[in-house]
Structures are given as C-alpha cells and as structure tokens.
Amino acid sequence: MPTPIAAANAYAALARLVPAASPGATPASEGTGFGALLQGALDKFIAQGHEVDAKSVQLAAGKADLVDVVTAVAESEVAVGTLVSVRDKVIAAYEEIMRMPI
C-alpha cells in the first residue's frame, strides 16, 4: 500500500501534466465529446488528490482519523490505476488505427 507521501507525489506529477485544471475546477459540461469526458474525469481525479492532501495535512496536525486518510489514499490509488488503464487503452487504439491500411 502506498504511503500518503507517495500518493501526494503521484498527484503532484499528474497536476504538472494537466495545467488547465485548477483546484476549484468543475467537470467540463459544455461539450459532450470524448475530450470533455476525459477533462471531467481528470478534474475529478485532481480534486480527489487535493482531498488526500488536505486529509494528510490534517493527520499530521492530529486533527484527522487515520482510517479516513488511508481510505482516501486507497481511493486515490484506484483512481490512478483506472487512469493508467484508460491511457493504455487509448494508446493501443491509436496504434491500431495507425497500422490500418489507407
């Protein structure tokens, strides 16, 4: 099981990759396309990362329950796994399209 610090580092790395998302961002609802769906999922993931950060700081200050922090980190781990799986599927689909004859 990853530590809160490892989860926070993973979140920070992802946040640097997605500069358009901000802590108060809401899921994109203007479009109904695939891009809007992905942006909404990324915004939700980043918000979850901020929640884990806040709970970790509260735990360090003695104001949070360890079970809540561990649960938040586990949920974040599942979200990262899902995000990686979706990324892998998108890359595989792109590679398959590129191999198609014209």
DAHU-V34285 format. One record per residue. RES is the residue in three letters. PHI is phi in whole degrees, 0 to 359 (999 if undefined). OMEGA is omega in whole degrees, 0 to 359 (none if undefined). D_FIRST is the distance of its C-alpha to the first C-alpha in Angstrom with 1 decimal. Layout:
RES;PHI;OMEGA;D_FIRST
RES;PHI;OMEGA;D_FIRST
This chain:
MET;999;182;0.0
PRO;289;177;3.8
THR;279;177;6.6
PRO;302;180;9.5
ILE;292;179;11.5
ALA;295;179;9.7
ALA;295;179;9.9
ALA;295;178;13.4
ASN;295;178;14.4
ALA;295;178;13.6
TYR;297;181;15.5
ALA;297;178;18.3
ALA;296;179;18.7
LEU;291;180;19.2
ALA;298;177;21.5
ARG;291;180;23.6
LEU;283;183;24.1
VAL;240;184;25.3
PRO;289;183;27.9
ALA;288;182;29.8
ALA;278;178;27.2
SER;238;183;27.6
PRO;303;181;25.8
GLY;263;184;28.5
ALA;290;175;28.8
THR;251;180;29.3
PRO;304;181;28.7
ALA;295;181;31.7
SER;238;181;34.2
GLU;292;183;37.3
GLY;253;178;36.9
THR;244;183;35.9
GLY;278;181;35.1
PHE;297;179;32.0
GLY;298;178;31.6
ALA;294;178;31.7
LEU;296;178;29.1
LEU;296;180;26.8
GLN;297;178;27.6
GLY;297;179;26.9
ALA;294;179;23.5
LEU;294;178;22.7
ASP;299;179;24.2
LYS;295;179;22.1
PHE;297;180;18.8
ILE;294;177;20.1
ALA;298;178;21.0
GLN;295;177;17.6
GLY;296;177;16.3
HIS;296;178;19.1
GLU;296;178;18.2
VAL;297;178;14.7
ASP;301;182;16.6
ALA;297;180;19.2
LYS;293;178;17.0
SER;295;178;15.3
VAL;294;178;18.8
GLN;297;179;20.0
LEU;296;180;17.5
ALA;297;179;18.7
ALA;274;179;22.2
GLY;81;183;21.7
LYS;251;182;22.5
ALA;230;178;19.4
ASP;273;181;17.6
LEU;300;181;14.1
VAL;298;179;13.6
ASP;297;180;14.8
VAL;293;180;12.5
VAL;296;178;9.3
THR;297;179;11.1
ALA;297;179;12.1
VAL;294;179;8.9
ALA;296;177;7.8
GLU;297;178;11.4
SER;295;178;11.4
GLU;297;178;8.7
VAL;296;179;11.2
ALA;296;178;14.0
VAL;296;178;13.1
GLY;299;178;13.0
THR;295;180;16.3
LEU;298;179;17.8
VAL;294;179;17.2
SER;297;178;18.7
VAL;296;178;21.6
ARG;301;180;22.2
ASP;297;179;22.5
LYS;294;179;24.9
VAL;296;179;27.0
ILE;295;179;27.3
ALA;297;178;28.2
ALA;295;178;30.8
TYR;299;180;32.2
GLU;296;178;32.6
GLU;293;178;34.3
ILE;297;180;36.7
MET;293;178;37.6
ARG;277;182;38.6
MET;291;176;40.9
PRO;287;180;44.6
ILE;273;none;46.6
